């Protein structure tokens, strides 16, 4: 994540897909850098075992979780983020 933040331009967005249950060691430094830039970081937890320290990075973005073994949800088919002015489809 540190390397990604170093090389980002002024209008970038970070999408982080991870399901690690381990605590991020440099979370406070990364959070400071995200805050300075008001960088949108969208975290997708798959599997949904993400350590809660990662959520600190998503102040300007969001946190999503892909639920497993649910009959009502079909994971990995479509994730959509909508704003008034733009739409991102994955």
C-alpha positions in Angstrom: 0.0 0.0 0.0 2.9 2.4 0.7 4.3 1.9 -2.8 0.9 2.5 -4.3 0.4 5.8 -2.4 3.8 7.0 -3.4 3.1 6.7 -7.2 -0.5 8.0 -7.3 -1.5 11.0 -9.3 -3.8 13.8 -8.1 -7.1 12.3 -9.2 -6.6 8.7 -8.3 -8.8 6.1 -6.5 -7.5 3.0 -4.7 -9.5 -0.3 -4.7 -8.0 -2.7 -2.2 -9.2 -6.3 -2.4 -8.1 -8.4 0.6 -9.4 -10.7 3.3 -6.4 -10.8 5.6 -7.1 -11.2 9.3 -3.7 -9.7 10.2 -3.4 -6.2 11.6 -1.7 -3.7 9.2 1.6 -2.7 10.8 1.9 0.9 9.4 -1.8 1.8 9.5 -1.3 5.2 11.2 1.3 6.4 8.7 -0.9 5.2 5.8 -4.0 6.8 7.3 -2.1 10.1 7.6 -1.1 10.0 4.0 -4.7 9.1 2.9 -6.1 12.0 5.0 -3.6 14.5 3.6 -4.8 13.8 0.0 -8.4 13.0 0.9 -7.8 9.9 -1.2 -10.8 7.7 -1.8 -9.9 4.1 -0.8 -12.5 1.4 -1.4 -11.8 -1.8 0.5 -13.4 -5.1 -0.6 -13.1 -7.8 2.0 -13.1 -11.3 0.4 -13.3 -13.5 2.2 -15.0 -11.4 4.9 -12.2 -11.8 7.5 -10.6 -8.4 7.2 -8.9 -7.0 10.3 -10.8 -3.8 11.4 -7.6 -1.7 11.2 -8.0 -1.5 7.4 -11.3 0.4 7.7 -9.3 3.5 8.9 -8.2 3.9 5.3 -11.7 4.2 3.9 -12.8 7.6 5.3 -13.1 9.1 1.8 -14.2 5.8 0.2 -16.0 2.8 1.5 -15.8 -0.8 2.9 -17.6 -3.7 1.3 -17.7 -7.4 2.1 -18.5 -10.3 -0.1 -20.7 -12.7 1.9 -20.1 -16.3 1.4 -22.5 -19.3 1.6 -25.6 -17.2 1.4 -28.5 -18.2 -0.8 -29.7 -14.6 -1.1 -26.4 -13.2 -2.4 -24.6 -14.1 -5.5 -21.0 -12.8 -4.9 -18.7 -11.7 -7.6 -21.4 -11.1 -10.2 -21.7 -7.3 -9.9 -20.4 -4.6 -7.7 -21.6 -1.1 -8.4 -20.8 2.2 -6.9 -23.1 5.1 -7.9 -22.7 8.9 -7.4 -24.8 11.7 -8.8 -22.2 12.5 -11.5 -20.5 9.2 -12.2 -20.9 5.5 -12.2 -18.3 2.8 -11.9 -19.2 -0.8 -12.9 -17.0 -3.7 -12.1 
